[in-house]
Amino acid sequence: MHLGFIGFGEAAFELASGLKQQGLEQMTAYDPLWDVPAYSELLLNRSTTAGVVIVHTPEEVLQQVNAVIVAVPADKALGVSSQLKPHLQNGILYIDVSASNPDVKKDIAKNVREKGGKFVDAAMMGPLPVYKHEVPILASGDGTDTFMEIMRPFGMNISKVSDVPGEATAVKLIRSIYMKGVAGLYIELLEAAHEFNVDKLVIDSLSETINGRTFEETMNRLVTGTALHAGRRSVELGGTISMLDSVNIDSSMSKAAKEKIEKLASLNLKDKFNGEKPEHWLQVIEAFKVTN
């Protein structure tokens, strides 16, 4: 197999490095920075390490390969697919690893299908420098089965989501609501804890609350409990916001949480559930849908 890369930044380099170790010998890449002095030496070093031939146009890649991994920024992915479209060979496997939204993935897939190719929406779900080619990948699109088949000999860790382009990336983007959001919450929490000199007390208290249950159990308990006590918890957050504002700590995360919980309070779910806490988070989310 001959694998191509359009875009040879860190993600493509780490994938290629791992695949080389697994015996994949034919790899060709194009990166628009190949002749930019500030980056050309880095690209050359990466290509040498990974055993990848760097060419000077994307057309040269597409003329040679059976499959191409397109690793470009999310806001460039659709435009790149349109630029590549006239040069796509019939039967090519086009693997987009960007974090573009599901609608963009569908548009890219359309460009590929119109040239007789197959499309894979590949969402990489871990750090590439750690996992390299073994990074967990969720994949969707009509080329997913082929992708899994051709990469199986090289040890790639691919799980199929569906044949629908965009559904794999939807998982990644929705997961980011938590992963990126909780980082913001941590920062706000730690700023406050440090300011009031209660770092250890706060961290120990939260650890005791959270560590004794699984993520799913904790998530369900917090969502269903808040559905019943949204009004009171919104007021409590108001106190938190006032405290943070008094010492000039940015309270934007707490304000956003308060706004969401206030909306929940407006649904009067306590009456809907006759004062009983709902058993499952889905009951709360379904109640939200009624108001949208």
N, C-alpha and C positions, 0 to 999 in steps of 0.2 A: 504494500500500500504506500501511496505517496500522499502525505498530509501537507496542507498549506496553512499559512497564517496570514491574515490581513490585520496588521497591527501587531507589533512585536514588543509590547511593553512587558511589565512584570508578570502579568497573568499568563500571556503566551509563552514567555521565557520559562516560567516554572513548569508549565505543562510539558513543553518540549524537552526540558532537562530530564524530567522523570521518564518520559517516553523513550528518550535515547537510552537511558539505563535499562529499559525493558526490551531493547533491541530494535526499536523503530529507526530505520536508517535513512529513509528518504523524507526529508522535510524541507520545505521552501517557504520563505516569508518575505513580505513587503511591509515596510513601515515608512510613512512619509517623511520621517526625520532622518532617513539614511544619509542624506547629504548636508545636514545641518551640523556645523562644526561642534556645537556644544553637546550633541547627542550621538554623532556618528561613531565615535570611539567606543561608547557604551554599547551601542548596537552590535558593533563588530565583536566586542568581547563576549557579549551574550550569545551571539550566533556561533562563535567558536566553541564555547562551553557546551552549548546544547546540540551541536552538530547540525545546525540549520544553515542553509544557503540563503543569503540575503540577495534579493533581486531588486531592480530599480523601478519596476512598475507593477501594479496589481495584475495587469494582464498576463505578465510572465508567470505569476503564480497560478492563475486560473487555467493556463494552457497546459500545465504539467500535472495537476493534482486530481485525485479521486474525491477528496473531501477537503473542505476548507473551514478553519475555525476563524471566525471574524470577531476580533477582540478590540473593539473600539468603544469610546465613551458612549453612554446611553443616548445623549442628545445628537450624536452623529450617526447612529446605527442605520436609521432609515435612509438618510442621504447617501451613505456608503453603499447600501444595497442597490439603490437606483443607479449609482455610478458603475457598480460592478455588473449590473444586469445585462448590458449588451455583450459581455464577455463570458457569461456563465455557459458552461458546456452542458448539453443534455445529459441528465443522469447524475449531475454533481450533487454531493451532499453538502449543504450549507448549514454550518453550525454557528448560531449567534449566541455569544456568551455575555452580551451586555445586559444591563439592568433596565432596559427600556420597558415601558409599560405594556400590558397585554395587547392593546390596540395597535401599537407600533409593531409588535411582533407579528401580528396578523398581516399587517401591510407588507412587512419584509417577506413573509411566507408567500404572499401573493406574487411579489416580484420574482421569487425563486421558482414558483410553480409555473409561471408563464414562460419560463425558459426550459421547462422540462426537468427541473431539479427537485430535490426533496429538502425539506427544511426541518431543523432542530432548534427549538428554544431550550437552551441549556443554562440552568441556574446553578452556579457554583456556590455551595453552602458552607464553605469553610475557608480558612486562610491558605492561600496558595503556597507561600514559603514553607509552611508546615507540611502540607499534604502533597504538594506538587501534582502529578498526574492522578494521584489517588484521592484527590479532593472529592467529597460527596457531591454528585451532580444530580439534580432533578431535571428530567428531560420530557418535553412534549413536542408534538408536531408529527407530520407524516413520515419523517425520516428517523424517528427515534429508534425503531427496531433495528434499522440498518446501522445506526450509530453504535448501538450496544453490541451488535454482532461483530463489527469490524474492529472495535476497540477492546473487546473481551481478551484477546491474546496479550494485550499490553497492560492488563491489570487496572483499567479505569473503573471507578466506582460509580456506576450510572444506574439510576432508578427511574423507571418510566412512570410518568404522571398520567398522560393520555395522548391521544393523537391531535389534540387541539393546541395550536400555537398560542403561547401566552399564559397557559395555565401553570407551567413550571415557574415562570418568573413571578406570577401572582403570589405563589407561596413565599418566595424570597422577599418580595416587597411588603407583603402583609406581616411577615416575621419581623421586618425592619421596624414596624411600628413599635414593637416591644423592645428589640435590641438597641435601637437608637434612642427611643423614648426613655427607656430605663436608665441609660447612661446620663441623659439630661437630668432625670430625677435624682440619681446618685450625686451628681455634682451639686445640685441645689441643697440636698439633704446634708452633704458633707460640709459645704460652706457654712450652713447654719450650725451644725454640731460643733465645728471647730470654733466659730465665732463665740458660742456660748460655753465653750470649754467642757462639752459633754460628749465628745467623740466616742469614747469607749462605752459609755452607758447606752448611747443610742444604738451603736452597732451590735452590742451584746444583746440588747432587747429585741432588735429586729431578727438577729440570728436565732434566738430562742423561738420566736414566733414562726419563722419561715422554715427552718431546717428540719423540723419534725414531720413535715408533710411533703408530698410530691408537688411538683409545679401545678399539675392539673387540679389537685385537691385544694391548694391554696388559691388558685385562680377562681375556682368555682365558689369557694367560701366568700371571697372578697366581693365578687360580683353579685351573688345572691343576697349577701348580707347588706350590701350597699343599696340594693333595690328596696329593701325594707326600711332602711334608716338613712335614705339619701338626704332628707332635709337636715337632720342633725349633723351629718358628716360634712355637708356643705358649710354649715355655720362654723364647725370646728376648723375647716380649712380657711375660712375668713380670718379666724384668729391667728392661724399660722402666717397668712399673708401679711397681716398687720405687724406681726413680730419681725418678719423678714424685712419689711419696708422700714421699720424703725432703726435697723442697723445697716440700711442701704445694700441689702443683698437682693439680687434679682430674683423675683418670685414668679417668673413667667410660667414655670412648670406647674406650680401650685394653682395659679390663676386658671390655667387651661383645665386642670383637673376639676376645679370648683365649677367652672362653666359646664363641663360634661355632667357632673353630678347634679347640678341644679336642673338641667334638662331632665335627668332621670327623676328628680323629685317632683317635677311638674306632671309626671304621668300618674301620680297617686297610686303606685303599685301596691302600697300597703293595703288599700281598700280592695284593689283587684284580687289580691291573694288572701283576703280576709284576715290580715294580720299575721299570716304564717309565711315564713321565709320560703321562697320557691326552692325546689330541689335542685334545679339545673340551670346553668347560665343561659342555655338556649331560650328558656322562658322569658328571661329579661331582654335578650336581643330581639326576640319576636315582638315584644311589647314596644320596643323602640321603632321597629319597622312600621307599625300601625300609624305612627305619628309623622313619618317621612313622606 
